[in-house]
Amino acid sequence: MEMTEMTGVSLKRGAVVVEDNDSGVPAEETKKQKFSECNLTKGQDGLQNDFLSISEDVPGPPDTVSAGKGGENSEAQLEDEEEEEEDGLSEECEEEEESESFADMMKHGLTEADVGITKFVSSHQGFSGILKERYSDFVVHEIGKDGRISHLNDLSIPVDEEDPSEDIFTVLTAEEKQQLEELQLFKNKETSVAIEVIEDTKEKRTVIHQAIKSLFPGLETKTEDREGKKYIVAYHAAGKKALAKVRTAADPRKHSWPKSRGSYCHFVLYKENKDTMDAINVLSRYLRVKPNIFSYMGTKDKRAITVQEIAVLKITAQRLAHLNKCLMNFKLGNFSYQKKPLKLGELQGNHFTVVLRNITGTDDQVQQAMNSLKEIGFINYYGMQRFGTTAVPTYQVGRAILQNSWTEVMDLILKPRSGAEKGYLVKCREEWAKTKDPTAALRKLPVKRCVEGQLLRGLSKYGMKNIVSAFGIIPRNNRLMYIHSYQSYVWNNMVSKRIEDYGLKPVPGDLVLKGATPTYIEEDDVNNYSIHDVVMPLPGFDVIYPKHKIREAYREMLTADNLDIDNMRHKIRDYSLSGAYRKIIIRPQNVSWEVVAYDDPKIPLFNTDVDNLEGKPPPVFASEGKYRALKMDFSLPPSTYATMAIREVLKMDTSIKNQTQLNTTWLR
């Protein structure tokens, strides 16, 4: 096996990639998601489809925190804003695009070399190809813990005699739904809503009762006679506290769920051009439930078509299937009732189907590249999306957290920065730099859920002398993202050095795992292992380091960053790093490929699950065409980056900065 340095390959490139098993993705302009009218009065999902997914933009409501002493702002006003966002009904504002071109702004972005990605394992000559020219060129199918690849291939609803009839979706008028939603959310002064039963029959009354209880959790109903007419009256059983319980507790709709049925409805979610959290936010809005009653095994890409399993607590398959009539670019199916939810990390991995369009490589080059990927694999680098896309990489914030430099943490997140950002973020940063007033800077943000907004809200609440508590208002996963980014940055750099110093063979002092236990390779043991067995540690207090000179390289790198490799425990427990082990080379499974000819760059080059459900014939390719494309299939374990596999095939820098400098015409 031969190891090569990264070279400056001249590429005729198109769209940018950023994706993978567990992160959101930058995307170019794509077809706009549309929604048909459904039984929700607010017919838009309120989520933007932007070119750039800034690392500090986080979906989902902020964690709640206890009140504390803060700045001069009105505490009541802050809580009103929080309440509005908790309802999931606040609207995001559109801003005008900045005059500076994206390519100019991305001059300040990261390249692969900036985050330690510098080596290749294969010796073939690189070639050009357009990756993610269309988001439909990148399809991800989740592999469950049983090894089965998730496919959407069945839209039928499990037969359940206790399910209400389909009439529940049509029996209420739009005006009645509006009144009931306002009652449910305490948005009007009425304590109840009365619905007259036209064509009064017991069956009709039953359907109305079922419709209200199914579609508006938290409301109870009763039948009343008023002046000789029958009315169904909807009301709150026990005021706001009851609603809060229904909306947040682990047992919504307790009164109406059959005991014999599993509490969780599992289904396969097919989605286009939405990341997993955005998709769940959309589903929860249409269902009028909190996003936290959904569970899943892994988050999936935005700029892709993805298929994964989701579980939801006590929502019927019937009600979920109804969303197929309401939403475009989503499809739900393969319903079943189970006793348990899904857990993050339970998956075995993901299967990728990727099209690289307009390739320049010869058939021999493609064959060499794909054979190398199949037989040797690729360096298991953390991909570029791990480090953010702006002039302030996420690993810098993580390093400041580990150094306990909280003023620097605040500064890095809030200070003005060069690069691609929305206009309102630019104005917010300018206000912060000018006034250091968190309340004034917060007023510049129409979208308060981004990390900047959450930190500013925390500073308003806790004051500038308590940055730790202010930072703590940011959801835990997003806070930990920063320090994990720093770990990834160290790991990438150390792996490049390990490969530079020792090549692609195991050497004495390397680490391998026996079960979950790390063990050193001894001199007389070397021949029992291959490079695919070797692991390297992410820095932490509960790992050991290689026994050769890479151990000292770790120490030197952390010392240069004012960190003590022998003491990775933090004063704040959340930020103590235990560390972990990661294989340095990954060999994909189920690798296959074909080169196809085509003339129209807009035509799909393979069928999706939805195409197959609709009975579309697979595409037929001519033997000759204006363009050639490489269609590749492969499976990867969790937390590995498909972009790094594709980088090894094309021998190219996958950073947005590099791609925009090579070719910006696609942006227009």
C-alpha positions as CSV (number, residue, x, y, z in Angstrom):
1,M,0.0,0.0,0.0
2,E,1.3,3.4,-0.8
3,M,0.5,6.6,1.1
4,T,0.5,9.9,-0.7
5,E,0.4,13.6,0.3
6,M,-2.5,15.8,-0.6
7,T,-1.8,17.5,-3.9
8,G,-3.3,20.6,-5.5
9,V,-5.4,18.9,-8.2
10,S,-7.0,21.2,-10.7
11,L,-10.7,20.4,-10.6
12,K,-13.6,21.5,-12.7
13,R,-16.0,21.3,-9.8
14,G,-19.6,21.9,-9.2
15,A,-21.6,21.7,-6.0
16,V,-20.2,21.3,-2.6
17,V,-20.6,18.3,-0.3
18,V,-21.0,18.3,3.3
19,E,-22.9,15.6,4.8
20,D,-22.8,12.6,6.8
21,N,-23.9,10.1,9.4
22,D,-24.4,12.8,12.0
23,S,-24.5,16.3,11.0
24,G,-26.3,19.1,9.1
25,V,-25.1,20.2,5.7
26,P,-24.5,23.3,3.7
27,A,-26.5,23.3,0.5
28,E,-26.8,25.4,-2.6
29,E,-30.1,26.8,-3.8
30,T,-32.5,23.9,-4.3
31,K,-36.1,23.5,-5.1
32,K,-38.2,25.2,-2.5
33,Q,-40.1,22.9,-0.1
34,K,-43.8,23.3,-0.5
35,F,-46.6,22.4,1.8
36,S,-50.2,21.8,0.9
37,E,-52.9,22.8,3.3
38,C,-53.3,20.3,6.1
39,N,-55.3,20.3,9.4
40,L,-52.9,22.9,10.7
41,T,-53.9,26.5,10.5
42,K,-50.3,27.7,10.0
43,G,-49.4,26.0,6.8
44,Q,-45.6,26.7,6.6
45,D,-43.0,25.0,8.6
46,G,-41.1,28.3,9.2
47,L,-37.7,26.7,8.5
48,Q,-35.3,28.2,6.0
49,N,-33.5,26.4,3.2
50,D,-30.3,28.3,3.2
51,F,-27.1,27.9,1.2
52,L,-25.0,27.8,4.3
53,S,-25.8,26.0,7.6
54,I,-23.8,28.2,10.0
55,S,-22.3,26.1,12.8
56,E,-24.0,28.3,15.4
57,D,-27.5,27.8,14.1
58,V,-29.2,25.2,16.1
59,P,-32.7,23.8,15.6
60,G,-35.0,23.1,18.5
61,P,-36.1,25.1,21.5
62,P,-33.6,26.2,24.1
63,D,-33.2,24.4,27.4
64,T,-35.1,26.1,30.2
65,V,-33.1,27.5,33.0
66,S,-34.0,28.8,36.4
67,A,-34.3,32.6,36.8
68,G,-31.3,34.5,38.0
69,K,-30.0,38.0,38.3
70,G,-29.4,39.6,34.9
71,G,-28.9,42.8,33.1
72,E,-31.2,45.7,32.6
73,N,-33.7,44.0,30.3
74,S,-37.2,43.2,31.2
75,E,-37.3,39.6,32.6
76,A,-41.0,39.3,31.6
77,Q,-40.1,40.2,28.0
78,L,-37.5,37.5,27.8
79,E,-39.9,34.9,29.2
80,D,-42.5,36.0,26.7
81,E,-40.0,35.5,23.9
82,E,-39.1,32.1,25.3
83,E,-42.8,31.1,25.5
84,E,-43.4,32.2,22.0
85,E,-40.5,30.1,20.7
86,E,-41.6,27.1,22.9
87,D,-44.9,27.1,21.0
88,G,-42.9,26.6,17.8
89,L,-45.0,29.3,16.2
90,S,-42.6,32.2,16.0
91,E,-41.8,33.3,12.5
92,E,-38.3,33.7,11.2
93,C,-37.5,36.9,9.2
94,E,-36.0,36.9,5.7
95,E,-33.0,39.2,5.2
96,E,-31.6,40.6,2.0
97,E,-28.5,38.9,0.7
98,E,-25.2,40.7,1.3
99,S,-23.6,42.2,-1.8
100,E,-20.3,40.4,-1.3
101,S,-20.3,37.1,-3.2
102,F,-20.2,33.8,-1.4
103,A,-16.9,32.9,-3.0
104,D,-15.4,36.1,-1.6
105,M,-16.8,35.5,1.8
106,M,-15.5,31.9,1.8
107,K,-11.9,33.1,1.4
108,H,-12.0,33.3,5.2
109,G,-13.2,29.7,5.6
110,L,-11.3,26.6,6.5
111,T,-9.4,24.2,4.1
112,E,-8.8,20.6,4.9
113,A,-5.2,21.3,5.9
114,D,-6.4,23.8,8.5
115,V,-8.0,20.8,10.4
116,G,-5.3,18.3,9.9
117,I,-6.7,16.5,6.8
118,T,-3.5,16.1,4.6
119,K,-2.9,12.4,3.7
120,F,-4.3,9.9,1.2
121,V,-3.8,6.1,1.3
122,S,-4.1,5.3,-2.4
123,S,-1.6,5.9,-5.2
124,H,-4.1,6.4,-8.1
125,Q,-4.3,9.7,-10.0
126,G,-7.1,11.9,-8.9
127,F,-9.9,13.2,-11.2
128,S,-12.7,15.7,-11.2
129,G,-16.4,15.1,-10.6
130,I,-19.4,17.1,-9.4
131,L,-20.6,16.0,-6.0
132,K,-24.1,16.8,-4.9
133,E,-25.0,18.8,-8.0
134,R,-28.5,17.7,-7.1
135,Y,-29.4,16.7,-3.5
136,S,-31.0,13.6,-5.1
137,D,-27.5,12.5,-6.1
138,F,-26.8,11.6,-2.5
139,V,-29.0,9.0,-0.8
140,V,-28.5,7.7,2.7
141,H,-30.3,4.6,4.0
142,E,-29.9,3.8,7.7
143,I,-28.7,0.4,8.7
144,G,-30.5,-0.8,11.9
145,K,-29.0,-2.6,14.8
146,D,-30.1,-5.9,13.2
147,G,-28.1,-5.1,10.1
148,R,-31.2,-4.5,8.0
149,I,-31.1,-1.5,5.6
150,S,-34.1,0.8,6.1
151,H,-36.3,1.2,3.0
152,L,-39.6,2.9,2.5
153,N,-41.6,0.3,0.7
154,D,-45.0,0.0,2.5
155,L,-47.5,2.8,3.0
156,S,-50.2,0.6,4.5
157,I,-51.5,1.3,8.0
158,P,-51.6,-1.6,10.6
159,V,-55.2,-2.7,11.1
160,D,-56.4,-1.8,14.6
161,E,-60.0,-2.0,15.6
162,E,-59.5,0.7,18.2
163,D,-58.3,3.3,15.7
164,P,-60.9,6.1,15.0
165,S,-62.3,6.4,11.5
166,E,-60.6,8.4,8.8
167,D,-63.5,10.9,9.2
168,I,-61.7,12.6,12.1
169,F,-59.5,14.4,9.6
170,T,-62.5,16.0,7.8
171,V,-65.3,16.3,10.3
172,L,-64.0,19.6,11.7
173,T,-64.1,22.8,9.6
174,A,-61.0,25.0,9.2
175,E,-62.7,27.6,11.5
176,E,-63.4,25.0,14.2
177,K,-59.8,23.8,14.0
178,Q,-58.5,27.4,14.4
179,Q,-60.8,27.9,17.5
180,L,-59.7,24.6,19.0
181,E,-56.0,25.3,18.5
182,E,-56.3,28.7,20.1
183,L,-58.2,27.1,23.0
184,Q,-55.5,24.3,23.3
185,L,-52.7,26.9,23.4
186,F,-54.6,29.3,25.7
187,K,-54.5,32.0,22.9
188,N,-58.0,33.3,23.6
189,K,-60.1,34.2,26.6
190,E,-62.7,31.5,26.1
191,T,-62.6,28.5,28.5
192,S,-64.3,26.2,26.0
193,V,-65.4,25.8,22.4
194,A,-68.8,24.5,21.5
195,I,-69.3,22.7,18.1
196,E,-72.9,22.2,17.0
197,V,-73.6,18.6,15.7
198,I,-75.3,18.9,12.4
199,E,-77.2,15.8,11.3
200,D,-77.1,14.5,14.9
201,T,-76.4,10.8,15.3
202,K,-74.4,8.9,17.9
203,E,-71.8,8.0,15.3
204,K,-71.4,11.6,14.2
205,R,-70.9,12.7,17.8
206,T,-68.4,9.9,18.4
207,V,-66.3,11.0,15.4
208,I,-66.2,14.6,16.6
209,H,-65.2,13.5,20.1
210,Q,-62.4,11.4,18.6
211,A,-61.3,14.2,16.2
212,I,-60.9,16.7,19.0
213,K,-59.0,14.3,21.4
214,S,-56.8,13.0,18.6
215,L,-55.9,16.3,17.0
216,F,-55.8,18.5,20.0
217,P,-54.0,16.7,22.9
218,G,-54.9,18.3,26.3
219,L,-58.5,19.0,25.5
220,E,-61.4,17.0,26.9
221,T,-64.9,16.8,25.4
222,K,-68.5,16.4,26.6
223,T,-71.9,16.5,24.9
224,E,-74.4,19.2,25.9
225,D,-78.0,20.0,25.0
226,R,-78.6,23.7,24.3
227,E,-82.1,24.9,23.2
228,G,-82.9,21.5,21.7
229,K,-79.6,21.2,19.8
230,K,-76.6,18.9,20.5
231,Y,-73.2,20.5,21.0
232,I,-69.8,18.9,21.6
233,V,-68.0,21.1,24.1
234,A,-64.2,21.1,24.2
235,Y,-62.4,22.3,27.3
236,H,-59.2,22.0,29.4
237,A,-59.6,19.4,32.1
238,A,-57.2,21.1,34.6
239,G,-56.0,24.4,33.2
240,K,-52.4,25.2,32.0
241,K,-50.7,22.6,34.1
242,A,-52.6,19.8,32.4
243,L,-51.6,21.2,29.0
244,A,-48.0,21.4,30.1
245,K,-48.0,17.8,31.2
246,V,-49.6,16.6,28.0
247,R,-47.1,18.6,25.9
248,T,-44.0,17.6,27.7
249,A,-44.5,14.5,29.8
250,A,-43.7,11.0,28.6
251,D,-47.4,10.0,28.7
252,P,-49.6,12.1,26.4
253,R,-53.1,11.0,25.6
254,K,-53.0,8.4,28.4
255,H,-56.8,8.1,28.5
256,S,-57.2,7.1,24.8
257,W,-54.3,4.6,24.1
258,P,-55.2,0.9,24.1
259,K,-53.3,-1.1,26.7
260,S,-52.7,-4.0,24.4
261,R,-50.8,-1.8,21.8
262,G,-47.1,-0.9,22.1
263,S,-46.7,2.7,23.3
264,Y,-44.4,3.7,20.4
265,C,-45.3,3.8,16.7
266,H,-42.1,3.1,14.7
267,F,-42.0,4.3,11.1
268,V,-39.6,4.8,8.2
269,L,-39.1,8.5,7.3
270,Y,-38.1,9.4,3.8
271,K,-37.1,13.0,3.5
272,E,-35.5,15.3,0.9
273,N,-33.3,18.3,1.7
274,K,-34.1,18.5,5.4
275,D,-31.9,17.4,8.3
276,T,-33.4,15.1,10.9
277,M,-34.1,17.7,13.6
278,D,-35.7,20.1,11.1
279,A,-37.9,17.2,9.8
280,I,-39.0,16.3,13.4
281,N,-39.8,20.0,14.1
282,V,-42.0,20.0,11.0
283,L,-43.8,16.8,12.0
284,S,-44.3,17.9,15.6
285,R,-45.9,21.2,14.4
286,Y,-48.3,19.4,12.1
287,L,-49.2,16.9,14.9
288,R,-49.3,19.6,17.6
289,V,-46.9,17.8,19.9
290,K,-43.5,18.4,21.4
291,P,-40.5,17.3,19.3
292,N,-39.1,15.4,22.4
293,I,-41.7,12.6,22.0
294,F,-39.8,11.5,18.8
295,S,-36.7,9.3,19.0
296,Y,-34.2,8.1,16.4
297,M,-30.9,6.3,16.1
298,G,-28.9,8.9,14.2
299,T,-29.2,12.3,12.7
300,K,-29.1,12.5,8.9
301,D,-28.0,14.9,6.3
302,K,-29.8,17.9,4.9
303,R,-28.4,18.1,1.4
304,A,-29.5,14.5,0.5
305,I,-32.4,12.1,0.3
306,T,-32.3,10.1,3.5
307,V,-34.3,7.1,4.8
308,Q,-34.3,6.3,8.5
309,E,-36.4,4.8,11.3
310,I,-38.2,7.1,13.7
311,A,-40.3,6.2,16.8
312,V,-43.0,8.5,18.3
313,L,-44.8,8.1,21.6
314,K,-48.6,7.4,21.4
315,I,-49.3,8.8,18.0
316,T,-51.3,6.4,15.8
317,A,-50.0,5.1,12.4
318,Q,-53.3,6.4,11.0
319,R,-52.5,10.0,12.1
320,L,-48.9,9.8,10.9
321,A,-50.0,8.4,7.5
322,H,-52.3,11.4,7.1
323,L,-49.3,13.6,6.9
324,N,-48.4,12.0,3.6
325,K,-51.3,14.1,2.2
326,C,-50.1,17.3,3.7
327,L,-46.3,17.4,3.3
328,M,-44.1,17.4,0.2
329,N,-40.5,16.1,0.3
330,F,-41.5,13.8,3.2
331,K,-43.0,10.3,3.1
332,L,-43.9,8.1,6.1
333,G,-44.5,4.4,6.0
334,N,-43.5,0.9,7.2
335,F,-45.6,1.5,10.4
336,S,-45.5,-0.8,13.4
337,Y,-46.3,-0.5,17.1
338,Q,-43.4,-1.4,19.5
339,K,-43.0,-1.3,23.3
340,K,-39.7,0.7,23.3
341,P,-38.4,3.9,21.6
342,L,-35.2,4.1,19.6
343,K,-31.9,5.1,21.1
344,L,-29.2,7.3,19.6
345,G,-26.3,5.2,18.5
346,E,-28.1,1.9,18.2
347,L,-27.7,1.8,14.4
348,Q,-25.0,-0.3,12.7
349,G,-24.2,2.5,10.2
350,N,-25.5,3.9,6.9
351,H,-25.6,2.8,3.3
352,F,-24.8,5.5,0.7
353,T,-25.7,5.8,-2.9
354,V,-23.7,8.6,-4.5
355,V,-23.5,10.0,-8.0
356,L,-20.4,12.0,-9.0
357,R,-21.4,13.8,-12.2
358,N,-19.4,14.9,-15.2
359,I,-16.3,12.9,-14.2
360,T,-13.1,13.4,-16.1
361,G,-11.3,10.2,-15.0
362,T,-10.7,7.4,-17.5
363,D,-12.3,4.0,-17.0
364,D,-8.9,2.8,-15.7
365,Q,-8.6,5.6,-13.2
366,V,-12.1,5.0,-11.9
367,Q,-11.4,1.3,-11.6
368,Q,-8.1,1.9,-9.7
369,A,-9.8,4.4,-7.4
370,M,-12.8,2.2,-6.6
371,N,-10.7,-0.9,-6.1
372,S,-8.5,0.9,-3.7
373,L,-11.6,2.2,-1.8
374,K,-12.9,-1.4,-1.6
375,E,-9.7,-3.1,-0.7
376,I,-7.8,-0.6,1.4
377,G,-10.4,2.1,2.4
378,F,-9.8,5.7,3.4
379,I,-8.4,7.6,6.4
380,N,-11.1,7.9,9.0
381,Y,-10.8,11.7,9.3
382,Y,-13.5,13.8,10.8
383,G,-15.0,15.7,7.9
384,M,-15.1,19.5,7.3
385,Q,-18.6,19.9,8.7
386,R,-17.4,18.9,12.1
387,F,-15.5,22.2,12.3
388,G,-18.1,24.8,11.1
389,T,-18.0,26.9,8.0
390,T,-17.2,30.4,9.2
391,A,-14.0,32.3,10.0
392,V,-14.3,31.1,13.7
393,P,-14.0,27.3,13.6
394,T,-15.9,25.4,16.3
395,Y,-12.7,23.8,17.6
396,Q,-11.4,27.2,18.7
397,V,-14.5,27.7,20.9
398,G,-14.0,24.2,22.2
399,R,-10.3,24.9,23.1
400,A,-11.3,28.1,25.0
401,I,-13.9,26.1,27.0
402,L,-11.3,23.5,28.0
403,Q,-8.9,26.3,28.9
404,N,-11.7,27.8,31.1
405,S,-11.3,31.0,29.2
406,W,-15.0,32.1,29.3
407,T,-14.5,35.6,28.1
408,E,-12.8,34.2,25.0
409,V,-15.7,31.7,24.6
410,M,-18.1,34.6,24.6
411,D,-16.0,36.7,22.3
412,L,-15.4,33.9,19.8
413,I,-19.2,33.2,19.5
414,L,-20.3,36.9,19.4
415,K,-17.6,38.9,17.8
416,P,-17.8,40.2,14.2
417,R,-16.3,37.7,11.8
418,S,-15.4,37.6,8.1
419,G,-17.3,35.0,6.1
420,A,-20.7,33.9,5.0
421,E,-23.5,34.9,7.4
422,K,-27.0,36.2,7.4
423,G,-27.5,40.0,7.5
424,Y,-29.2,40.0,10.9
425,L,-26.3,38.0,12.4
426,V,-23.8,40.6,11.0
427,K,-25.9,43.4,12.6
428,C,-26.1,41.6,15.9
429,R,-22.4,41.1,16.0
430,E,-21.8,44.8,15.1
431,E,-24.1,45.9,17.9
432,W,-22.3,43.6,20.4
433,A,-18.9,44.9,19.4
434,K,-20.1,48.5,19.7
435,T,-22.1,48.3,23.0
436,K,-21.4,45.0,24.7
437,D,-25.1,45.2,25.6
438,P,-26.6,41.7,25.3
439,T,-30.2,43.0,25.3
440,A,-29.5,45.5,22.5
441,A,-27.6,42.9,20.4
442,L,-30.5,40.4,21.0
443,R,-33.0,42.9,19.5
444,K,-31.1,42.6,16.2
445,L,-31.9,38.9,16.0
446,P,-35.3,37.9,14.5
447,V,-34.2,34.3,15.1
448,K,-33.4,33.8,18.8
449,R,-32.8,30.0,18.6
450,C,-29.3,30.3,17.1
451,V,-26.4,29.9,19.5
452,E,-25.7,33.7,19.4
453,G,-29.3,34.4,20.5
454,Q,-29.3,31.8,23.3
455,L,-26.0,33.1,24.7
456,L,-27.2,36.7,24.5
457,R,-30.3,35.7,26.3
458,G,-28.2,34.0,29.0
459,L,-26.0,37.1,29.4
460,S,-29.1,39.3,29.8
461,K,-30.5,36.9,32.4
462,Y,-27.3,36.2,34.4
463,G,-25.1,39.2,33.7
464,M,-21.7,39.6,32.1
465,K,-19.9,38.4,35.2
466,N,-21.5,34.9,35.0
467,I,-20.6,33.8,31.5
468,V,-20.6,30.1,32.6
469,S,-24.3,30.2,33.5
470,A,-25.1,32.3,30.4
471,F,-23.4,29.8,28.2
472,G,-25.2,27.0,30.0
473,I,-28.5,28.2,28.6
474,I,-27.4,26.7,25.2
475,P,-28.7,23.1,24.8
476,R,-26.2,20.7,26.2
477,N,-25.6,18.8,22.9
478,N,-24.7,22.1,21.2
479,R,-22.3,23.1,24.0
480,L,-20.6,19.7,23.8
481,M,-20.3,20.0,20.0
482,Y,-17.6,22.6,20.6
483,I,-15.3,20.5,22.7
484,H,-15.9,17.4,20.5
485,S,-14.8,19.5,17.6
486,Y,-11.5,20.3,19.4
487,Q,-11.0,16.6,20.1
488,S,-11.6,15.9,16.4
489,Y,-9.2,18.6,15.4
490,V,-6.4,17.0,17.6
491,W,-7.3,13.5,16.3
492,N,-7.1,14.5,12.6
493,N,-3.7,16.2,13.1
494,M,-2.3,13.2,15.1
495,V,-3.5,10.6,12.5
496,S,-1.8,12.6,9.7
497,K,1.4,12.6,11.7
498,R,1.1,8.9,12.5
499,I,0.7,8.0,8.8
500,E,3.5,10.3,7.8
501,D,5.9,8.8,10.4
502,Y,4.9,5.1,10.1
503,G,2.9,4.6,6.9
504,L,0.1,2.2,6.4
505,K,1.3,-0.7,8.5
506,P,1.0,-1.5,12.2
507,V,4.1,-0.9,14.3
508,P,5.1,-1.7,17.9
509,G,3.5,0.8,20.2
510,D,0.3,1.2,18.1
511,L,-3.0,0.7,19.9
512,V,-5.7,-1.9,19.0
513,L,-8.9,-2.8,20.8
514,K,-9.6,-6.2,22.3
515,G,-13.3,-5.9,22.9
516,A,-13.5,-2.4,24.4
517,T,-10.1,-2.6,26.0
518,P,-7.1,-0.8,24.4
519,T,-3.9,-2.9,24.1
520,Y,-0.5,-2.1,22.8
521,I,1.0,-4.0,19.8
522,E,4.2,-5.6,20.9
523,E,7.2,-6.4,18.6
524,D,6.4,-10.0,18.3
525,D,2.7,-9.3,17.8
526,V,3.0,-7.0,14.8
527,N,2.2,-9.7,12.1
528,N,-1.1,-10.6,13.9
529,Y,-2.6,-7.2,13.0
530,S,-3.3,-5.0,10.0
531,I,-3.6,-1.2,9.7
532,H,-7.4,-1.7,9.8
533,D,-7.1,-2.8,13.4
534,V,-5.1,0.2,14.6
535,V,-7.0,2.9,16.7
536,M,-5.9,6.2,18.0
537,P,-7.3,8.1,21.0
538,L,-9.3,11.3,21.1
539,P,-7.7,13.1,24.0
540,G,-9.3,12.6,27.5
541,F,-8.7,11.5,31.1
542,D,-9.7,7.9,30.5
543,V,-7.5,6.9,27.4
544,I,-4.0,5.7,26.9
545,Y,-1.7,7.0,24.1
546,P,0.5,5.2,21.6
547,K,3.9,4.0,23.0
548,H,5.9,5.6,20.1
549,K,6.7,9.2,19.3
550,I,3.1,10.0,18.5
551,R,2.5,10.0,22.3
552,E,4.8,13.0,22.6
553,A,3.2,14.7,19.6
554,Y,-0.2,14.6,21.4
555,R,1.5,16.1,24.5
556,E,3.2,18.9,22.4
557,M,0.0,19.8,20.6
558,L,-2.1,20.1,23.8
559,T,0.7,22.0,25.6
560,A,0.9,24.5,22.8
561,D,-2.9,25.0,23.4
562,N,-2.3,25.5,27.1
563,L,-3.9,22.2,28.1
564,D,-2.5,19.5,30.3
565,I,-2.8,16.1,28.7
566,D,-2.5,14.5,32.2
567,N,-5.4,16.4,33.5
568,M,-8.4,16.5,31.1
569,R,-10.9,16.9,33.9
570,H,-12.7,20.2,33.9
571,K,-14.1,22.2,36.8
572,I,-17.5,21.8,35.2
573,R,-18.2,18.1,34.9
574,D,-20.0,18.5,31.5
575,Y,-16.8,19.7,30.0
576,S,-14.5,16.9,31.3
577,L,-13.3,14.8,28.4
578,S,-13.0,11.1,29.0
579,G,-11.8,10.5,25.5
580,A,-12.4,7.6,23.1
581,Y,-10.7,5.4,20.5
582,R,-11.3,5.6,16.7
583,K,-10.0,3.4,13.9
584,I,-7.6,5.2,11.7
585,I,-8.5,3.4,8.4
586,I,-12.0,2.4,7.4
587,R,-12.7,-0.1,4.7
588,P,-16.3,0.4,3.4
589,Q,-18.6,-2.6,3.0
590,N,-20.9,-3.5,0.1
591,V,-18.9,-1.4,-2.3
592,S,-20.1,-1.4,-5.9
593,W,-20.0,1.1,-8.8
594,E,-20.7,1.8,-12.4
595,V,-19.9,4.5,-14.9
596,V,-22.9,5.7,-16.9
597,A,-23.3,8.1,-19.8
598,Y,-26.0,10.8,-19.9
599,D,-26.9,14.0,-21.8
600,D,-29.2,15.9,-19.5
601,P,-27.6,17.1,-16.2
602,K,-31.0,17.4,-14.6
603,I,-32.2,13.8,-15.0
604,P,-32.0,11.5,-12.0
605,L,-29.5,8.6,-12.5
606,F,-31.2,6.1,-10.2
607,N,-34.6,5.5,-8.6
608,T,-35.4,6.5,-5.0
609,D,-37.7,4.5,-2.7
610,V,-40.5,6.9,-3.6
611,D,-39.9,6.4,-7.3
612,N,-40.1,2.6,-6.7
613,L,-43.3,3.0,-4.7
614,E,-44.8,5.0,-7.6
615,G,-43.8,2.3,-10.1
616,K,-41.4,4.5,-12.0
617,P,-39.1,2.4,-14.3
618,P,-35.4,2.7,-13.6
619,P,-33.4,5.0,-15.9
620,V,-32.0,3.6,-19.1
621,F,-28.6,4.8,-20.1
622,A,-27.2,5.2,-23.6
623,S,-23.8,3.7,-24.4
624,E,-22.6,7.2,-25.4
625,G,-23.5,10.6,-23.9
626,K,-22.3,14.2,-23.5
627,Y,-21.3,13.5,-19.8
628,R,-20.1,10.5,-17.7
629,A,-21.1,9.9,-14.1
630,L,-19.7,7.5,-11.5
631,K,-22.5,5.9,-9.4
632,M,-21.2,4.3,-6.3
633,D,-22.7,2.3,-3.4
634,F,-21.1,1.6,-0.1
635,S,-21.8,1.1,3.6
636,L,-20.1,2.8,6.5
637,P,-20.2,2.4,10.3
638,P,-21.6,5.2,12.5
639,S,-19.7,8.5,12.9
640,T,-17.6,8.0,9.7
641,Y,-17.8,10.6,7.0
642,A,-18.8,9.6,3.4
643,T,-17.2,12.8,2.2
644,M,-13.8,11.4,3.4
645,A,-14.4,8.2,1.3
646,I,-15.3,10.3,-1.7
647,R,-12.2,12.6,-1.1
648,E,-10.1,9.4,-1.4
649,V,-11.6,8.5,-4.7
650,L,-11.3,11.9,-6.3
651,K,-8.2,13.1,-4.5
652,M,-9.6,16.5,-3.8
653,D,-10.1,19.0,-1.0
654,T,-13.7,18.8,0.2
655,S,-13.7,22.2,2.0
656,I,-16.3,24.7,0.8
657,K,-13.5,27.3,0.6
658,N,-11.6,25.2,-1.9
659,Q,-14.6,24.3,-4.0
660,T,-15.8,27.9,-4.3
661,Q,-12.4,29.0,-5.3
662,L,-12.2,26.3,-8.0
663,N,-15.5,27.1,-9.6
664,T,-18.2,29.5,-8.5
665,T,-20.5,29.4,-11.5
666,W,-22.8,26.8,-10.0
667,L,-23.7,29.2,-7.2
668,R,-25.5,31.5,-9.6
